[in-house]
Amino acid sequence: MKKILVIILFIPIILSSQYYTGQKVFKSKFPPEIKDSSQDTYIEIINSNTDIIVAIRNVRSDRVIQHAYIKARQSYKFKNIPVGTYVCNYMWTDRNGKRYFNKDDKSMAFKTNEVGGYVITMQKTTSGNLTQSSISEDDFFN
């Protein structure tokens, strides 16, 4: 009976330690988020079958303005993207625990008083229109 009680006590700890979509898991490693409430703009990520972390980086300042954890087969919308040009950086871990870091090769521009945004679907395909390059862990966090 004691074994069952111990297992039941640990279930809430295990469940509460899992990440959720939208969580700012690296809040301490990135500067504070930047949003512009006057801009009705977004970058939406539709994720595939692997949990990822996406960081939106301003090309000019080379600064991450927003980031989020996105669970497999879920989507997340980064909202109120300020005027500027951005790329997405990605981090994920394979089943063996190896971390991978990539960035988009194409940028996304947002103009003043623009409405709308971009949708990126994370799916390997030979006919896709977005290419990525490998980056280092330092490049992802700096």
Residue pairs with C-beta under 8 A, 6 or more apart in sequence:
19 25
19 51
19 69
19 71
20 69
20 71
21 68
21 69
21 70
21 71
21 74
21 75
21 76
22 68
22 69
22 70
22 76
23 68
23 69
24 33
24 67
24 68
24 69
25 53
25 69
26 53
26 55
26 67
26 141
29 141
30 55
30 64
30 67
30 141
31 63
31 64
33 65
33 66
33 67
34 63
34 65
34 66
34 82
35 65
35 66
35 79
35 80
35 81
35 82
36 80
36 81
36 82
36 83
37 80
39 80
39 81
39 82
39 83
39 110
39 113
39 114
40 80
40 114
40 115
40 116
41 79
41 80
41 81
41 110
41 114
41 115
41 116
41 117
42 77
42 78
42 79
42 80
42 81
42 116
42 117
42 118
43 56
43 77
43 78
43 81
43 86
43 88
43 108
43 117
43 118
43 120
44 75
44 76
44 77
44 78
44 117
44 118
44 119
44 120
45 52
45 54
45 70
45 75
45 76
45 77
45 78
45 88
45 120
45 122
46 75
46 119
46 120
46 121
46 122
47 70
47 71
47 72
47 73
47 74
47 75
47 76
47 122
48 72
48 73
48 121
48 122
48 123
48 124
49 72
49 73
50 72
50 92
50 94
51 69
51 70
51 71
51 72
51 92
51 93
52 69
52 70
52 90
52 91
52 92
52 122
53 67
53 68
53 69
53 70
53 90
53 91
53 92
54 67
54 68
54 70
54 76
54 78
54 88
54 89
54 90
55 64
55 66
55 67
55 88
55 89
55 90
55 91
55 140
56 64
56 65
56 66
56 67
56 78
56 81
56 86
56 87
56 88
56 89
57 63
57 64
57 65
57 86
57 87
57 88
57 89
57 103
58 64
58 65
58 82
58 84
58 85
58 86
59 84
59 85
59 86
59 87
59 107
60 84
60 85
61 84
62 142
64 89
65 81
65 82
65 86
66 78
66 81
68 76
68 78
70 76
81 110
81 117
82 110
83 110
83 111
83 112
83 114
84 109
84 110
85 107
85 108
85 109
85 110
86 107
86 108
86 109
86 110
87 103
87 104
87 106
87 107
87 108
88 103
88 104
88 120
89 101
89 102
89 103
89 104
89 135
89 139
89 140
90 100
90 101
90 102
90 103
90 122
90 132
91 99
91 100
91 101
91 140
92 99
92 100
93 99
93 100
94 100
99 137
100 134
101 134
101 135
101 136
101 137
101 139
101 140
102 132
102 133
102 134
102 135
103 132
103 133
103 135
103 139
104 120
104 130
104 131
104 132
105 130
105 131
105 132
105 133
106 130
106 131
108 117
108 118
110 117
120 130
